[in-house]
Amino acid sequence: MRRALPIFVVLAGLLVAIAVVNPYFLEPAAFLAFLKRAAPLVILAAGQYFVVVSGEFDLSVGSLVTAEVVIAARLIDGSAEATWPVLGLLILIGLLTGLVNGVVTTLLRVPSFITTLGMLLILSGVVFLWTGGSPRGALSDEFRELGRGSLGPVPWSVLILVVVAAAAICAMRARFGHTLVAAGDNDRAAALSGVRVARVRTAAFMISGLSAAVAAILLGGFAGVSAQVGQGLEFQAITAVVLGGVALGGGRGSVVAAMAGAFTLEALFTLLNLYGISGALEPAVQGVIIIAAVALGVVNLPRRRTAAVS
């Protein structure tokens, strides 16, 4: 956890800066609203963490989020009775998408960057072909409740986030988490020690697909139906993971720090918005963060190796 300390310091500093600009931010209602906005990205970052720490990438989650929302609106079409069956279908689609990404990457040995980029294009094309650029149908009130409703004072998004975070932490502390990190650190050594690398990495992709499905449910409920609802989320999730100190090559990093990275990114965007800085700069900020974080990791890596040898 010592490696994760810097991201928590940065997050705390950003939250203090937001509170200075907007004192209302310290009130429970405003802070819970911030958590509700951040929840989909934090869940996506948690799923992306499993893939990245195993030594792979998943660029398909943004287009998967869009596809899930569009599919939900088309199938539900305002019907309360169809809500829960469609929710189950969305979860299944997320898992199957992750399974395909994992199988193509591990069994067919197609680099995950290419596999998931191809999946991104496939999903984007299918969504455009199906909708013609204008989504049809409507989400039911029961579906929307998950994204914008609450249980008492606590939004459902925050409660779902807590459950996802607890599950992710438990998974990484279990044997699965240790084998996942081992596969990302040195897949050949992990295989020789008995780790089924292909199976573990495929499971990581399925977790990422599941997280995208959950994020889609929350985003659809919060923002409604849009053909651009998931645009750019894959890069935000990767930025959050890198910001949390997770090595892009795999084998190092904490899921808690990855989720803190997502909170930090959301806090940074909130602060920029409070200062009236255009949201068009957000991609540029993400690019700077990725380059700086990777460069810092490359600079520190030789030092760690030198220390290990000495």
C-alpha positions as CSV (number, residue, x, y, z in Angstrom):
1,M,0.0,0.0,0.0
2,R,3.0,2.3,0.3
3,R,3.2,2.6,-3.5
4,A,-0.4,3.7,-3.5
5,L,0.1,6.5,-1.0
6,P,0.9,9.2,-3.6
7,I,-2.5,8.8,-5.3
8,F,-4.4,9.2,-2.1
9,V,-2.4,12.3,-1.3
10,V,-3.2,13.8,-4.7
11,L,-6.9,12.8,-4.3
12,A,-7.1,14.5,-0.9
13,G,-5.4,17.6,-2.2
14,L,-8.0,17.8,-5.1
15,L,-10.9,17.3,-2.8
16,V,-9.6,20.1,-0.5
17,A,-9.2,22.4,-3.6
18,I,-12.8,21.7,-4.7
19,A,-14.0,22.4,-1.2
20,V,-12.2,25.8,-1.2
21,V,-13.8,26.8,-4.5
22,N,-17.2,25.3,-3.5
23,P,-17.8,25.0,0.3
24,Y,-21.1,23.3,-0.4
25,F,-19.0,20.3,-1.6
26,L,-18.4,19.3,2.0
27,E,-22.0,18.7,2.7
28,P,-23.2,15.1,2.6
29,A,-25.6,15.6,-0.3
30,A,-23.0,17.2,-2.5
31,F,-20.3,14.7,-1.7
32,L,-22.7,11.8,-2.4
33,A,-23.6,13.4,-5.7
34,F,-19.9,13.4,-6.5
35,L,-19.6,9.7,-5.6
36,K,-22.6,9.0,-7.8
37,R,-21.0,10.7,-10.8
38,A,-17.7,8.9,-10.2
39,A,-19.2,5.4,-9.6
40,P,-19.3,4.2,-13.3
41,L,-15.7,5.3,-14.0
42,V,-14.5,3.8,-10.7
43,I,-16.2,0.5,-11.6
44,L,-14.7,0.5,-15.1
45,A,-11.3,1.2,-13.6
46,A,-11.6,-1.7,-11.2
47,G,-12.4,-4.0,-14.2
48,Q,-9.7,-2.5,-16.3
49,Y,-7.2,-3.1,-13.4
50,F,-7.7,-6.9,-13.6
51,V,-6.8,-6.9,-17.3
52,V,-3.8,-4.5,-17.0
53,V,-2.3,-6.2,-14.0
54,S,-2.4,-9.5,-15.9
55,G,-0.3,-7.8,-18.6
56,E,-3.0,-7.1,-21.2
57,F,-5.3,-4.2,-22.3
58,D,-9.1,-3.8,-22.9
59,L,-10.0,-1.0,-25.2
60,S,-13.5,-2.3,-25.9
61,V,-15.2,-1.2,-22.6
62,G,-16.4,2.2,-23.9
63,S,-18.1,0.8,-27.0
64,L,-19.5,-2.0,-24.9
65,V,-21.1,0.5,-22.5
66,T,-22.7,2.3,-25.5
67,A,-23.9,-1.0,-27.0
68,E,-25.4,-2.1,-23.6
69,V,-27.3,1.1,-23.2
70,V,-28.7,1.1,-26.7
71,I,-29.7,-2.6,-26.5
72,A,-31.4,-1.9,-23.1
73,A,-33.4,1.0,-24.5
74,R,-34.5,-1.0,-27.6
75,L,-35.5,-4.1,-25.7
76,I,-37.1,-2.5,-22.7
77,D,-38.9,0.3,-24.7
78,G,-40.4,1.7,-21.5
79,S,-41.8,-1.6,-20.2
80,A,-41.3,-2.3,-16.5
81,E,-41.8,-6.0,-17.0
82,A,-38.9,-6.2,-19.3
83,T,-36.5,-4.4,-17.0
84,W,-35.1,-7.3,-15.0
85,P,-34.7,-9.8,-17.8
86,V,-32.9,-7.2,-19.9
87,L,-30.6,-6.4,-16.9
88,G,-29.7,-10.1,-16.8
89,L,-29.1,-10.0,-20.5
90,L,-26.8,-7.0,-20.2
91,I,-24.7,-8.8,-17.6
92,L,-24.5,-11.9,-19.9
93,I,-23.5,-9.8,-22.9
94,G,-20.7,-8.2,-20.8
95,L,-19.4,-11.6,-19.7
96,L,-19.6,-13.0,-23.3
97,T,-17.7,-10.0,-24.7
98,G,-15.0,-10.5,-22.2
99,L,-14.9,-14.2,-22.9
100,V,-14.4,-13.5,-26.6
101,N,-11.7,-11.0,-25.9
102,G,-9.9,-13.4,-23.6
103,V,-10.2,-16.4,-25.9
104,V,-8.9,-14.5,-29.0
105,T,-6.1,-13.0,-27.0
106,T,-4.9,-16.1,-25.1
107,L,-5.7,-19.0,-27.5
108,L,-5.4,-17.4,-30.9
109,R,-2.4,-15.3,-29.5
110,V,-3.7,-12.0,-31.0
111,P,-2.3,-9.1,-29.0
112,S,-4.9,-7.8,-26.6
113,F,-4.5,-4.2,-28.0
114,I,-5.5,-5.5,-31.4
115,T,-8.2,-7.8,-30.2
116,T,-10.0,-5.2,-28.1
117,L,-9.5,-2.5,-30.6
118,G,-11.2,-4.8,-33.1
119,M,-14.0,-5.4,-30.6
120,L,-14.4,-1.7,-30.1
121,L,-14.8,-1.2,-33.9
122,I,-17.2,-4.1,-34.2
123,L,-19.4,-2.9,-31.4
124,S,-19.4,0.7,-32.6
125,G,-20.3,-0.5,-36.1
126,V,-23.1,-2.7,-34.9
127,V,-24.6,0.1,-32.7
128,F,-24.5,2.5,-35.6
129,L,-26.0,0.0,-38.0
130,W,-28.8,-0.9,-35.6
131,T,-29.6,2.7,-34.6
132,G,-28.7,4.7,-37.7
133,G,-27.0,7.1,-35.3
134,S,-30.2,7.7,-33.3
135,P,-31.0,5.2,-30.6
136,R,-34.6,4.0,-30.4
137,G,-36.8,2.9,-27.5
138,A,-36.7,4.1,-23.9
139,L,-35.5,2.9,-20.5
140,S,-38.1,2.2,-17.9
141,D,-38.4,4.1,-14.7
142,E,-37.2,1.0,-12.8
143,F,-34.0,0.9,-14.9
144,R,-33.4,4.7,-14.4
145,E,-33.9,4.2,-10.7
146,L,-30.5,2.3,-10.5
147,G,-28.6,5.3,-11.9
148,R,-30.4,8.2,-10.4
149,G,-32.4,6.9,-7.4
150,S,-31.4,6.2,-3.9
151,L,-32.0,4.0,-0.9
152,G,-32.7,6.7,1.8
153,P,-30.0,9.3,1.5
154,V,-27.5,7.0,-0.2
155,P,-27.7,6.7,-4.1
156,W,-28.0,3.2,-5.5
157,S,-24.8,3.9,-7.6
158,V,-22.8,4.4,-4.4
159,L,-24.2,1.2,-2.8
160,I,-23.4,-0.7,-6.0
161,L,-19.9,0.8,-6.1
162,V,-19.3,-0.3,-2.5
163,V,-20.3,-3.9,-3.4
164,V,-18.1,-3.9,-6.5
165,A,-15.1,-2.5,-4.6
166,A,-15.4,-5.1,-1.8
167,A,-15.7,-7.9,-4.4
168,A,-12.6,-6.6,-6.3
169,I,-10.5,-6.3,-3.1
170,C,-11.5,-9.8,-1.9
171,A,-10.7,-11.2,-5.4
172,M,-7.2,-9.7,-5.4
173,R,-6.5,-11.0,-1.8
174,A,-7.6,-14.5,-2.8
175,R,-5.5,-17.0,-4.7
176,F,-7.0,-15.8,-8.0
177,G,-5.5,-12.3,-7.4
178,H,-2.0,-13.7,-6.6
179,T,-2.0,-15.8,-9.8
180,L,-3.2,-12.9,-11.8
181,V,-0.3,-10.7,-10.6
182,A,2.1,-13.6,-11.2
183,A,0.8,-14.0,-14.8
184,G,1.4,-10.3,-15.4
185,D,4.8,-10.2,-13.9
186,N,6.2,-13.2,-15.7
187,D,3.8,-15.4,-17.6
188,R,6.3,-18.1,-18.4
189,A,7.5,-18.5,-14.8
190,A,3.8,-18.4,-13.7
191,A,3.0,-21.2,-16.1
192,L,5.9,-23.3,-15.0
193,S,4.7,-22.9,-11.4
194,G,1.3,-24.3,-12.3
195,V,-0.7,-21.2,-13.1
196,R,-3.1,-21.6,-16.0
197,V,-2.2,-18.3,-17.5
198,A,-4.7,-18.4,-20.4
199,R,-7.6,-19.2,-18.0
200,V,-6.6,-16.5,-15.5
201,R,-6.3,-13.8,-18.2
202,T,-9.6,-14.8,-19.8
203,A,-11.2,-14.5,-16.4
204,A,-9.7,-11.0,-16.2
205,F,-11.3,-10.0,-19.5
206,M,-14.6,-11.4,-18.4
207,I,-14.4,-9.3,-15.2
208,S,-13.7,-6.2,-17.3
209,G,-16.7,-7.0,-19.5
210,L,-18.9,-7.4,-16.4
211,S,-17.7,-4.1,-15.0
212,A,-18.6,-2.4,-18.3
213,A,-22.1,-3.9,-18.1
214,V,-22.6,-2.6,-14.5
215,A,-21.2,0.8,-15.6
216,A,-23.6,0.9,-18.5
217,I,-26.6,0.2,-16.3
218,L,-25.6,3.1,-14.0
219,L,-24.8,5.5,-16.8
220,G,-28.0,4.6,-18.7
221,G,-30.0,5.2,-15.6
222,F,-28.3,8.5,-14.8
223,A,-27.9,10.1,-18.2
224,G,-30.5,8.2,-20.4
225,V,-30.0,6.8,-23.9
226,S,-27.3,8.1,-26.1
227,A,-25.2,6.7,-28.9
228,Q,-22.1,8.5,-27.4
229,V,-22.7,7.5,-23.7
230,G,-19.5,5.3,-23.6
231,Q,-17.3,7.4,-25.9
232,G,-13.8,7.7,-24.5
233,L,-14.5,5.7,-21.3
234,E,-11.9,3.1,-22.3
235,F,-9.2,5.8,-22.2
236,Q,-10.5,7.3,-19.0
237,A,-10.4,3.9,-17.3
238,I,-6.8,3.2,-18.5
239,T,-5.8,6.7,-17.4
240,A,-7.3,6.1,-13.9
241,V,-5.4,2.7,-13.6
242,V,-2.1,4.3,-14.7
243,L,-2.7,7.3,-12.4
244,G,-3.2,4.7,-9.5
245,G,0.4,3.5,-10.1
246,V,-0.5,0.2,-11.9
247,A,2.3,-0.9,-14.3
248,L,1.0,-1.1,-17.9
249,G,3.2,-4.1,-18.4
250,G,1.4,-5.9,-15.6
251,G,2.5,-7.6,-12.4
252,R,2.4,-4.5,-10.2
253,G,-0.3,-2.3,-8.7
254,S,-3.2,-2.2,-6.3
255,V,-6.9,-2.4,-7.2
256,V,-7.6,0.1,-4.4
257,A,-5.1,2.5,-6.0
258,A,-6.7,2.0,-9.4
259,M,-10.1,3.0,-8.0
260,A,-8.5,5.9,-6.2
261,G,-7.1,6.9,-9.6
262,A,-10.6,7.0,-11.0
263,F,-11.8,9.2,-8.1
264,T,-8.8,11.5,-8.7
265,L,-9.6,11.8,-12.4
266,E,-13.2,12.7,-11.6
267,A,-12.1,15.2,-8.9
268,L,-9.7,16.8,-11.4
269,F,-12.4,17.2,-14.0
270,T,-14.7,18.6,-11.4
271,L,-12.1,21.2,-10.3
272,L,-11.4,22.2,-13.9
273,N,-15.1,22.6,-14.4
274,L,-15.4,24.8,-11.3
275,Y,-12.7,27.1,-12.7
276,G,-14.6,27.3,-16.0
277,I,-11.9,25.4,-18.0
278,S,-13.4,23.8,-21.1
279,G,-14.2,20.1,-20.9
280,A,-12.6,19.8,-24.4
281,L,-9.3,19.7,-22.6
282,E,-10.1,16.5,-20.7
283,P,-8.6,14.2,-23.4
284,A,-5.4,16.3,-23.4
285,V,-5.2,16.0,-19.6
286,Q,-5.6,12.3,-19.8
287,G,-2.8,12.1,-22.4
288,V,-0.4,14.1,-20.2
289,I,-1.2,11.8,-17.3
290,I,-0.6,8.6,-19.2
291,I,2.7,9.8,-20.7
292,A,3.9,11.2,-17.3
293,A,2.9,8.1,-15.4
294,V,4.5,5.7,-17.8
295,A,7.7,7.8,-18.1
296,L,7.9,7.9,-14.3
297,G,7.6,4.1,-14.2
298,V,10.3,3.6,-16.7
299,V,12.6,5.9,-14.8
300,N,12.0,4.1,-11.5
301,L,12.2,0.6,-12.9
302,P,16.0,0.5,-13.4
303,R,16.5,1.8,-9.8
304,R,14.3,-1.0,-8.4
305,R,16.3,-3.6,-10.5
306,T,19.6,-2.1,-9.3
307,A,18.5,-2.2,-5.7
308,A,17.3,-5.8,-6.1
309,V,20.7,-6.9,-7.6
310,S,22.7,-5.1,-4.9
